[in-house]
Structures are given as structure tokens and as C-alpha cells.
Amino acid sequence: MKVIYDPDQDILQIAFVSTVIEETAQISPGLILDYDKDGQVIGVEIRRASIRTDSPYAISFDVGKANLNKPLPNIKEET
């Protein structure tokens, strides 16, 4: 995984794998997902990162249990 912060553009990019980005989609204002050729999410881009994060310069990496005490996403099941 690779994290890049560009202070000139105020963009934070997180790449989960190192591969070619085939498609991008803005899922909400300033939040962009990157996809590979198989349609799998391989990265996230956050625009105006300095106001959307505590600090785009600081990274905390922890190993532990995932936070499962949050609302589940609204996912439509295929029929």
C-alpha cells in the first residue's frame, strides 16, 4: 500500500496495490475511487484533504480489530 499527499494540490491518494488504474469514479464530492481492469477498487483519492482529515501529513497504522460498530452501507443485492 502506498500513501501520497500532494500539498500543492491538497490531494491525498491511497493506492492499495501497484497496478494500472483503468477507471475512476467520484462517489461523492472530493472522494474518488480508482478501479483496475477487473472493476476492483484499488485506490482512493481525497480532494481538499487538509480540511477532510485531521492532518494529511500524519499517518497512524494500527493492527487490531476492525470497528464494526458503525452503520452498514446501503447495498442493493442483485436478483
N, C-alpha and C positions, 0 to 999 in steps of 0.2 A: 504494500500500500504506500502511496506517495501523497503528501500534502504540500501544496504550494499556495503561498499568499503573495499576491501582487499588490503592493501598497499604492502604486501609481494608478491602477485601475480599480482598487478596492474590491478585488475578486479573490475568493478562497476556493481552490479546487482540490477535491479529494478523489484520487484515482485508486480504485480497489485492485485493479490488475493492470499490467502493462500490455495493452493491445490497441489496435486501431479503433477509433471512435467512428462508427458508421452512421449514427443518427443522434440528434439531441432533441429534447422536448422540454419546454418551460412548463412546469406543473403548477406553478403559482408565480406571481411577480418576483423576479430575482432568484428563483430556485429552478435550476436546470439539471436534468438527468441526462447522462451520456449512456448510449447503448452500443453493444457490439453487433456483429453481423447476425447473431442468433437472437437478437432482441433482449439480451440480458443486460441489466443495469450494471455498468462498470465504473461509474463515477458520478459525482455530484459537484455542481458549481453553485456558489452562493455569491450573488452580486450585492454590493453595499455591505460587505462583510463586517466592516468596523461598527456598524450600528445594529447588526443582527447577531453578533456574538459577544461574549464577554470581552474577548480580545482575540483578534485573528493571529496575533503573534504568539499566543500561549497555547500549548497542547498538553493535555493530560491523558496518559494511556494507562488504563487500569485493566486488570484481569479479575473477573468476578462474575457474579450472577447478573443477568440482564434485568432491566426494570420492566416487569410485567404488569405493574400497577398503573397502567395508562389505558385510555380508550383504544379499542381496536379500530383499525382503519375500516372504512366503509367499502368493502369489496363485493362486487357483483359476481355471483357464481354463474358459470356457463351452464346452459341447459341443453 
